[in-house]
Every structure is written in structure tokens, then in C-alpha cells.
Amino acid sequence: MKRLPPKQFVTRVRNGQKVYLYSDPPGCNCVYLGTQQNWDAYQQQRAARRMAKEEISAAETQAEWDFGAWGW
């Protein structure tokens, strides 16, 4: 863990396969290890969260507008 940058993903080759490592010293004092399948699932979750945040932000912005003058 000491040789990995904290809170950053890095890739390594292990047994001929690419693996992803994430060092989390302040959180769990551990290193997470994942496969390409894990990485793909993580990226899909990030994209889904980003889209949800954008939808919430758009809804909040729309709620702030006063459409009364236009009869809405």
C-alpha cells in the first residue's frame, strides 16, 4: 500500500490479467483490487450517478423559475 498513490486508481498486470488497485489509507487502511469486469461496473455506476445528479439539478433549476406569467 505504501508504494501506491493514495486515493488513485492504478493498473497492474497480475497473472497476465490487468487489475485495478485503489489505495485507501485514510478510509480503511486497505487496497481494493478489481478486475476489468469490476472496473466496467464501477464506470457504469459513476455514469448513472452523474446522470441522476444532472437530472436533480435540472429539476431544481426548473422549480426555481416562476412560469406564472406564461400561464404554466
N, C-alpha and C positions, 0 to 999 in steps of 0.2 A: 504494500500500500504506500509506503514511503517513496517509492520510485515513480508513482503515478501522480499526475497533477490533480489536486483536489477539485471535486465538483465539475469534472470534464469527462466527456466520453473519449476513449481511445480505442483503437482496434489493434488486435494482435492475431497471429496465426497460432492455433493450438491444434495439434494432431491433424494438420493440413486443412483446417477449417478456420474461417475468420470468426473471431469472437469480439464482443464489445465489453469493455470494462468501464466501470464508473466508481471512482473512489469517493467515499463519503465520510471523511474523518469526523467532522463536527456532528453529523447526524447519528449514524450507527457505529462509527469507527470500523467500517467494513468496506469491502469491494463487491459490487454487483457484477455478475458475469452473465452475458446473454449471447444467444446465437443470432444468426441472421433473421430467423423467424421472430424471435423476441424483439429485435430492432424494428422490423417492419410493423409489428403490432404496436410498439411504442410510438412510432411515427404516425400511425393511423389515429391513435388516441390523442396525440398532440393536435393533429389537424381537426379532429372532431371538437376538441375543447376550444380551439381558436375560432371555429365557425360558430359555436354556441355563444362565445363571448361577443363576437361581432353582431349576432342576432339580438342579444340582450342590449348591447349598446345602441343599435339602430332603433329598437323598440323604446328605449328610454328617451332617446333623442326625439322620436316622433311624439311621445307622450308630453314632452315639454312644449311642443308647438301648440298654439291656440288657433284652431281651424274654425272657430266660431264665426268669423267674419265671412267665411265662404260657405257657411251653412252645413258644415260637417258635424 
